[in-house]
Amino acid sequence: MQEAFNRFDTDGNGSLSSSELAMVASDLGAAFTKNELVAVFDLLDRDHSGDVSFEEFSKWWLGDKEVDYSLI
């Protein structure tokens, strides 16, 4: 997971933009529609920074109970 995250963090800033998140999710085997990806990104960007950190991403990907999946 960390390897995929790093590979698609194309600008090397340690976080994912929405387009980078789409590429990571696809690489890890998830198929989301555009609307689903928008919802996932909004859900994961918990600090509203405009990008998703590895911590935010990994908590969601691994099923952390803090993430409210009902919003997707």
N, C-alpha and C positions, 0 to 999 in steps of 0.2 A: 504494500500500500504506500509506504513512504517513497519507494522507488518510482512508482507511477506518479505520485504527487510531484516529486522533484522533476521528473522528465517533462511534465506538462506545465510546470511553472516557468513558462518561456522567458519571462523577464527577470527571473531569479530573485524576486523580492520576498520569497518565503510564504507567499499566499497565492490563491487562485482567483482570477477574474471569473465572470460567468462563463465565458467561452472556454477558459482553461478547465473549469469544473466539468463542463460537458465532455471534454476530451478525456479527463481522468475517469469519469463515470463510465464512459463507453469502453475505455481500455480495461476497466475492471469487470466488464460484462453487464453493466446496467444499460437498459434501453429506456430512455425517458423522452417524452414529447417535449416540444419547446416550452409549452405552458408548465409542464411538470418541472422542467429545469429551472424556470423562473421561480416557481414556488419553493423548490429545494434550496436554491441560492438564497432567497429571502429568509428561509427558515434557518439556514446555517450561518448566515452573517449576523450572528447574535449581537455583536457589538456595533453593528451598522457602519462598519468601516468602508464598505464598498468592495470588500474582497473576503475570501474565506481562508483562514489560517489552517495549518495542518491539524492543530488541536480541534478546531471546530469541525473540520472534515472527518477526522478519525473518530470522534465521538459519535457522529451520525452513522458513519459506515459500519462501525462495530456495534451499533444498537444501544448506545448510551440511553439510559432511562430519563435523562434530563431533557432530551429532545422530544417535542410534541409532534409525533408523526401524523396525528389526525389532521394537521393543516395541509397535508399533501393529498 
